[in-house]
Amino acid sequence: MSGAQPAGAADVWTTSAVADSRAFEYWRDLICDTFVQLSAAPTRPGRFAGRLVHADLGSFEMTTVHAGGQRVRRTRQLIARAGEEYLLASIQLAGRGRVEQDGRVAELNPGEMALYDSTRPYTLHFDDAFEQVVVQVPLTGMLAETGLRDARGVTAVKLGGTSPAGVVAQFFAGLARLQQADPLGAAALAGQGRGLMASALALSAGRAPRGNVLDRQRVSSFLRTAHTDPELSVDDVARAFAISRRTLYRLFEDTPGGVLALLRRIRVEHAKSLLRADPRRPLESVAHACGFAGERQFYRVFRQETGRTPGEWRGTAGR
């Protein structure tokens, strides 16, 4: 790990200082810590080299991966052991990659993207050296914003070229470059990333992101901006969009728990980010920063959403 970073900067990990005999083992630990629990094996004998540049941008995480050939698997056993629920997008920058999930295979060339879901088995295969940007967002929030019940029908579908989803891939590829050159500039643009991921999910499902999907995205974006206000109410949200409470509830009728549940999830996601960034920060301070009325409400909602108390979650770094 690169050590302490300025605000907005990324963490960098590399195998360059690791002995040849331990390089891939070290790499396997890195990708498990950065993404989800995975098994992995190199595709070529000899010295393995890899580099990760990881940034937590609040509403999503972004990692640039530059490494030698490898086969990476998310198995049922690993899912049962650590059930992280994320939607991930791989954007190919160099070399070729293959994403396999739900009976489909997406062969990725530079500029192309595919989505996959950490709650079900998947395989990533790279015959030779490659470079990718991987974007990782909490799955439940993405499903809520798009109105999809699950991601089963949208995984391992190749997106890119001159299609609208190709524009999404270009945005994240550009954001990853900017992250390394100008971290504060990347952080300023990162607010658009989550909405674009929701659009990519809708496009992958064969839906045009308009109408209710875009309305949900606008409301969700407002909630991500305003969620730190503990006084925020359904009436405030409806008023901000000049719609009735009934229309607002109808807009999120396919979202488990509705708009209030989405607000709770956004607050919990923010809390996770703060707990990960500063393990010594007092829980009362985290609760206040995320819009909870108090530490007691924070404890109750966090446990309801994650199955663990904030202290328990922090003790395992969310893994």
N, C-alpha and C positions, 0 to 999 in steps of 0.2 A: 504494500500500500504506500502511496506517496506521502502520507503524513498529513498534518494540518493544512487546510486549504483556505484561501481567501473566500469571502462570501460569494456564492454563485459559481465557484470553481468545481471542477470534476476531480474525482479520485482516479489514480492511475495504478494499475497492477501489471506486472510483466514477469515472464519466466527468465529474463536475461541473466539474473544473478543466481539462479537455481541450478544445482548440478544436473547434468544430463540424465542421470538415473532417476531423479525425482521430479523432473520438469513436468511430465504429464500428470503425475499425481497431484502436484501443486496446482496445476491448471484445473483439474477436475474439482478441487476444493474451491477454487475461485469462482467457477461458473455456478456451483451450487450455492455459494454465499450471495452471489450477485442476482441470480434469477430464482430458480426453485430447485428442489432436490432432483438430481439427475445422475444417470450412469453415462460413462463416456469411454471411448477407446480411440487411439490414433489409427489413421488409415495407412500410414507409412512408417517403416522402421527408421531408426536413427533419432537424431536430436529433434526435439519438438520445441517450437517457439510460439508464444502467444502473448497478446497484449489486450487489456481491457481499459477503456476510458468510460467511467460511470458517473452520471450526474442525476441527483434526485431533484426534479424540477417542481416538486409540490404535488401537482395532480397526476403526474406520471414520472416514470424513471426512463432514462435513455442511456444506452450503452453502445459504444463503438467497439466491435470485436475484430481484431486482426490476428489470424492464427493459421497454423498448419492444418492439414486435413484431419478430420475426425468424424466419428459417428456418435451422436448424443441421443439418449433415450430417456423418456419420462414413462416409467412403468406403473402398472397398477399397484405394485408393492410400495413404490416410492410415494405415490399419491396417498395411499392409506396411512403411510408413516408421517407425512407432512402435507396436509391438504391445502396448500396455498391456492387461492382462486384468483388467477390473473388472465387477462387477455393480452397476448403478445403479438407484435408485428415484427417480422424480419424484413428489412429493406436491403437488398443486395447492392453493394458498392463495387466489389471486384471479385473475380472468380465466379464459380457457380455453386449453388446450394439446392438442396431438396428438402421440402417440408412434407411430412406424411402424417395424416390424421384423419380419422373417421372414414377410412376407405378411399381417401383421395390423396393424390400426390401433386405438389406444385413444384415444378422445376424453375428455379429462379436464376435469371441472368441480371447483370448490372442494371439498376433502375427499376427492378420489379420487386413486388412485395407480396407477402402472404401472412395471414393471421392464423394463430393457433391458441388453444385453450388449455391452461394448466390443470384443469380438473379431469381431463381424460388423457389416455396414453398418446404420445406422439414421438416421432423420430425426426431428427435433423441430420442430414448427411452431407459431408463436404469431402469430395475425393482429394482435393488439393488445397493449397493455401487460398484463403479468401478474406474478404472484409465485408462486414455487415453493420448496419445500425439496428439495434433491437429496442423497441419501445414497449414498455410494460405498464399496464393500467389495471386497477381492480376490476374484476369481471362484473360484479353485481352493479356497479355504477354505470358501466357501458350498456348493459342490458336495459337498465332503467331508462337511460337517455334515448335509446332507440326503440323501445317497446318490444324488443325481442324476448322470448321466454328463455332461450338458451342460444349458445353459439354453435350448436351442432351442425347446422346447415351451411356455415360460412367459413369453416376452417379449411386450410390447405387449398385455397382457391387463388390462382395467380392473378395479381392486380398490378397494373402498371401501364407502360407505354404512354399513349396520348389520351388515355381515359381519365375521367375525373379522379379516380383512385390513384392514377399516376402522379397527379398534382400533389396528393397527400404524401406519396412516397418522396417526391422531390423536396417537399417542405421539411420532412424529418431528416433527409440526407443533408440539406443545407443547414438545418439547425444544429446538427452534430458537428459540422465543420465550424460553424460560428461558435459553438460551445468551447472549442479548443482555442480559438483565436480571441474571442471576446465573451467571456462567461457572463458578464452583466448584460450585454446585449442579447445573448441567448435567453437569459432569464426573463428579459422584458418581452420577448416574442413567445415564450413558452405557454402563455395563457391561451393561445390559439390551438395548442396541440391536442388537448383533450377533445375539443369539439370536432377537430379533423379526424381523430381516431373514431369517434362516433359515426362520422360520415363514411369513413372507410368501412366500418362494420355494416352500415346500412347498404352501401354499394355492393359489398361482398354478398349480402343476402338478396341482391337483386332488387333492392328498394331504392328509389330516388330519394335523397335526403331533403324532402320538402314537406310542406303541410305540417302535420302533427309532429313529424320527426324534427323538423327545424324548430318548431315552437318549443318542443321539449328541450332541445339543445339551448335555446335562448334562455328559457327559465332555469335550466341547470347551470348555465354560465352565470346568471344573476345570483343563484344560490352560492356558487363557489366564491363570488365576490363579496356577498353580504353575510355569509354564514357566521362570521365572527361577532355579529351583533346578537347578544342573547335575547334581545327583545323582538327579534324578527318573527313575524307571524304570517299565517296564510293570507290574512287580509293585506298585509304589506306587499307580499309577492303579487297577489292579484291586482292590487292598485298600481304596481310598477308597470304592469302590462295592459292596464285598462281593460281587464276582463273580470268576470264574476268569479266568486269562489267556486261555484258549480262548474264553470268552464275549466278552471284550473284543476279541480279534482278529476274531471273527465279526461283531461289531457294526459294524466298519469294513472288512468284506471288500470292499465296493463302492467304497471310497476308494482311489485310486491310492497304493500304498505303505503303506496301512494306518495305524494309529494313530501309529506312530513318525514317519511322513512328515508327518502332520498337526502333530505337535509341532514338527518342524523348520520347517514353514511358519509356524507361529505365532511362533517365535523370529525368523525372518527378517523377518516383517512388523513385529515390534517393533523390530528393528534398523533397518529402513528409516525408521520414524517417528523414531527417535533421530538418524539420520544427516541427515534432512531438517531436524529442529528445530535441530541444532547441528553445522554442517559442520566445526567445528574440534575436535570431541570425539575423543580418541584412540580408535583402533579397539580396542585392548585393553580400554578402559573400556566401549565398546559391547558387546563380546563378553561381558564379565562381567555387565553389566546384563540381558542377554537370555538368560542361562542356558547359554551355550556353555562348554565345559570350558577353552577357551583360544583365543587369536587364530588359531592354525593351523586348529582345527576350524571356527571362525567363517568364515574365508576359504573353506575347502573347501565347506561347506554353502551359504553364500551364493552362491557361484559356481554350484553345482549347481542351485539353485532359480531364479536370475535370469539365468544366462549371463554375468554380469559379476562382477568382484571388488567388495568393499565400496568400495574407493577409486574404481574406475571408475564405480560407480553414484552415489556421492556427487558426483562431478565433473559429472554431468549432471542432478543432482537427481531421478533416477529417471525422467527423460523420454527 
